[in-house]
Amino acid sequence: MKQTILVVEDDKMIRELIHIYLTKAGYDVVEAGDGEVAKEIFLTKHPCLIILDLMLPKLSGEDFCKWIRAQERNEVSIIMLSAKSRTEDKIKGLKLGADDYIVKPFDLEELLAHIEAVLRRTGQFCQKITYDGLCIKPRKGEVLLYDKDIKLTKHEFNLLYYFMENPNMVISREALMNQLYPYADKSVLDRTIDAHIKKLRKKIEKDPAVPKWIITVRGMGYKFVTE
């Protein structure tokens, strides 16, 4: 399960260099060239950490940081990038909610070291699987849909987690029943999975009658679609 990092930087060359370097280091990297785009990506990708340039078009890095910290779910870590090197500028950034502050120009190896140090402190929040705004946090027992908390029963949560761990694979009812009820009488549970799927769709699908994520594969079972 890769950790997702959002790089918010208006300089395309710097953004791409960071993207390439962090991808090679094993991270899932997404990019934004301005603060408004960054807000949209934050709500759909649920990154563990944000690398945030302060001088951004449309929405400044400072205002984006304030917006992040005003969200209900704000455990994401933030590393600010800035050409401002004065002590008072660093203090201001940290008071706005940054976890770290790096002065430009910087070395990519140094940036990676800072990222790893921050994630060592906050890594428990990064255990998550995200697909287009739907995010499950298995260790915390939480499901978010575009950053809004979705209340699931134990079986609904386990079912969704199993689906999201096995995307784009057809999973039979028998396999799902074995996952949820490993010791139960399977003959009694023949339609139980269908009932759980129906309830889960009502909670996560925009139109449960035409599901986006959990689709029925006739005669075979179900599939969690991400493609």
C-alpha positions as CSV (number, residue, x, y, z in Angstrom):
1,M,0.0,0.0,0.0
2,K,1.9,3.1,-1.3
3,Q,1.7,6.4,0.6
4,T,0.4,9.2,-1.5
5,I,2.1,12.6,-1.7
6,L,0.6,15.7,-3.3
7,V,3.1,18.1,-4.8
8,V,1.7,21.7,-5.0
9,E,4.1,23.7,-7.0
10,D,3.6,26.2,-9.9
11,D,7.0,25.7,-11.4
12,K,6.5,22.8,-13.7
13,M,10.1,21.8,-13.9
14,I,10.5,21.6,-10.1
15,R,7.2,19.8,-9.8
16,E,8.2,17.1,-12.3
17,L,11.6,16.7,-10.8
18,I,10.1,16.1,-7.4
19,H,7.5,13.7,-8.9
20,I,10.1,11.6,-10.6
21,Y,12.4,11.4,-7.6
22,L,9.7,10.5,-5.1
23,T,8.1,8.0,-7.5
24,K,11.5,6.2,-7.7
25,A,11.6,6.3,-3.9
26,G,8.4,4.3,-3.8
27,Y,5.7,6.9,-3.3
28,D,2.5,7.5,-5.2
29,V,2.8,11.1,-6.4
30,V,0.1,13.5,-7.6
31,E,0.6,17.1,-8.8
32,A,-1.1,20.4,-8.7
33,G,0.1,23.7,-10.3
34,D,-2.2,26.0,-8.2
35,G,-4.1,26.0,-4.9
36,E,-7.5,25.6,-6.4
37,V,-6.6,22.4,-8.3
38,A,-4.8,21.2,-5.1
39,K,-8.1,21.5,-3.2
40,E,-9.8,19.2,-5.7
41,I,-7.0,16.7,-5.7
42,F,-6.9,16.6,-1.9
43,L,-10.6,15.7,-1.7
44,T,-10.3,12.8,-4.2
45,K,-6.8,11.4,-3.5
46,H,-6.6,11.8,0.3
47,P,-2.8,12.2,0.4
48,C,-0.7,11.4,3.5
49,L,1.6,14.4,2.9
50,I,1.5,17.6,1.0
51,I,4.6,19.4,-0.4
52,L,3.4,23.0,-0.6
53,D,5.0,25.9,-2.4
54,L,3.9,29.2,-0.8
55,M,4.0,31.3,-4.0
56,L,1.0,29.9,-5.9
57,P,-1.5,31.3,-8.4
58,K,-5.2,31.5,-7.7
59,L,-4.9,30.5,-4.1
60,S,-1.7,31.1,-2.1
61,G,0.1,28.4,-0.2
62,E,-0.7,30.1,3.1
63,D,-4.5,30.2,2.3
64,F,-4.4,26.6,1.0
65,C,-2.7,25.6,4.3
66,K,-5.4,27.4,6.3
67,W,-8.1,25.6,4.2
68,I,-6.5,22.2,4.9
69,R,-6.4,22.8,8.6
70,A,-10.0,23.9,8.7
71,Q,-11.2,20.6,7.2
72,E,-12.8,18.0,9.5
73,R,-10.1,15.5,8.5
74,N,-6.8,17.4,8.7
75,E,-4.3,14.8,9.8
76,V,-2.4,15.2,6.5
77,S,1.2,16.4,7.0
78,I,2.4,19.5,5.2
79,I,6.0,20.4,4.2
80,M,6.2,24.0,3.0
81,L,8.7,25.1,0.3
82,S,9.7,28.8,0.2
83,A,12.5,31.1,-1.0
84,K,11.8,33.1,2.2
85,S,14.6,32.1,4.7
86,R,14.0,34.5,7.6
87,T,13.2,33.0,10.9
88,E,9.9,34.9,11.2
89,D,8.8,33.4,7.8
90,K,9.5,29.9,9.1
91,I,7.7,30.6,12.3
92,K,4.7,31.9,10.4
93,G,4.5,28.8,8.2
94,L,4.7,26.5,11.2
95,K,2.0,28.5,13.0
96,L,-0.2,28.2,9.9
97,G,-0.1,24.4,10.3
98,A,3.0,23.2,8.5
99,D,4.9,20.2,9.9
100,D,8.1,21.2,8.3
101,Y,9.6,24.1,6.3
102,I,12.3,23.9,3.6
103,V,14.0,26.9,2.0
104,K,14.6,27.0,-1.7
105,P,16.8,26.0,-3.4
106,F,16.9,22.5,-1.9
107,D,18.4,19.2,-2.6
108,L,16.0,16.3,-3.6
109,E,17.8,14.0,-1.2
110,E,17.3,16.5,1.6
111,L,13.6,16.8,0.7
112,L,13.2,13.0,0.9
113,A,14.9,12.9,4.3
114,H,12.5,15.5,5.6
115,I,9.5,13.5,4.1
116,E,10.7,10.3,5.8
117,A,11.2,12.1,9.1
118,V,7.7,13.6,9.0
119,L,6.1,10.3,8.0
120,R,7.8,8.5,10.8
121,R,5.8,10.7,13.2
122,T,2.5,10.6,11.3
123,G,2.7,7.3,9.4
124,Q,-0.2,5.7,11.3
125,F,-2.5,8.1,9.4
126,C,-1.2,6.9,6.0
127,Q,-2.7,3.4,6.1
128,K,-5.4,4.0,3.6
129,I,-6.7,2.9,0.2
130,T,-8.2,5.6,-2.0
131,Y,-10.1,5.6,-5.3
132,D,-11.5,8.8,-6.8
133,G,-12.7,10.3,-3.5
134,L,-13.6,7.0,-1.7
135,C,-11.1,6.4,1.1
136,I,-10.9,3.6,3.6
137,K,-8.6,3.6,6.6
138,P,-8.4,0.1,8.0
139,R,-6.5,0.9,11.1
140,K,-8.8,3.7,12.2
141,G,-12.0,1.9,11.0
142,E,-13.0,4.9,8.9
143,V,-14.5,5.4,5.4
144,L,-14.5,8.8,3.8
145,L,-16.3,9.9,0.6
146,Y,-14.9,13.2,-0.6
147,D,-13.7,13.9,2.9
148,K,-17.2,13.2,4.5
149,D,-17.5,10.4,7.1
150,I,-19.5,7.4,5.9
151,K,-21.0,5.2,8.7
152,L,-20.8,1.5,7.9
153,T,-21.6,-1.6,9.9
154,K,-18.8,-4.0,10.7
155,H,-19.8,-6.3,7.8
156,E,-20.2,-3.4,5.4
157,F,-16.7,-2.1,6.4
158,N,-15.1,-5.5,6.0
159,L,-16.8,-6.0,2.7
160,L,-15.7,-2.7,1.3
161,Y,-12.1,-3.2,2.5
162,Y,-12.0,-6.6,0.8
163,F,-13.2,-5.1,-2.4
164,M,-10.8,-2.2,-2.3
165,E,-7.9,-4.5,-1.6
166,N,-8.8,-6.5,-4.7
167,P,-9.9,-3.9,-7.3
168,N,-11.1,-4.9,-10.8
169,M,-11.3,-8.6,-9.8
170,V,-14.5,-10.6,-10.1
171,I,-15.2,-12.0,-6.6
172,S,-17.7,-14.8,-6.1
173,R,-20.4,-14.7,-3.5
174,E,-18.8,-17.8,-1.9
175,A,-15.5,-15.9,-1.5
176,L,-17.2,-12.9,0.0
177,M,-19.2,-15.1,2.4
178,N,-15.9,-16.9,3.4
179,Q,-14.5,-13.4,4.1
180,L,-17.4,-12.2,6.3
181,Y,-18.7,-15.4,7.8
182,P,-15.9,-18.0,7.8
183,Y,-17.6,-20.4,10.2
184,A,-21.3,-20.0,9.4
185,D,-23.6,-22.3,7.5
186,K,-23.3,-21.1,3.9
187,S,-26.7,-22.4,2.9
188,V,-28.3,-20.0,5.3
189,L,-26.3,-17.1,3.9
190,D,-26.9,-17.5,0.2
191,R,-28.6,-14.1,-0.2
192,T,-27.0,-12.3,2.7
193,I,-24.1,-11.0,0.6
194,D,-26.6,-9.5,-1.8
195,A,-28.3,-7.7,1.1
196,H,-25.0,-6.3,2.4
197,I,-24.0,-5.1,-1.2
198,K,-27.4,-3.4,-1.6
199,K,-27.0,-1.5,1.7
200,L,-23.3,-0.6,1.0
201,R,-24.2,0.8,-2.4
202,K,-26.8,3.1,-0.8
203,K,-24.1,4.6,1.3
204,I,-21.3,5.0,-1.2
205,E,-22.8,5.1,-4.7
206,K,-24.3,8.3,-6.1
207,D,-26.9,6.2,-7.9
208,P,-27.2,2.7,-6.3
209,A,-29.3,1.5,-9.3
210,V,-26.4,2.3,-11.6
211,P,-23.4,1.7,-9.4
212,K,-20.0,3.2,-10.2
213,W,-17.8,1.1,-7.9
214,I,-19.5,-2.2,-7.0
215,I,-20.9,-3.8,-10.1
216,T,-22.7,-7.2,-10.5
217,V,-21.1,-9.7,-12.8
218,R,-23.9,-11.9,-13.8
219,G,-23.5,-15.6,-12.9
220,M,-20.1,-14.9,-11.3
221,G,-20.3,-12.4,-8.4
222,Y,-19.2,-8.8,-7.9
223,K,-16.4,-6.5,-9.0
224,F,-15.0,-3.3,-7.5
225,V,-14.3,-1.1,-10.5
226,T,-11.5,1.5,-10.5
227,E,-10.7,1.6,-14.3
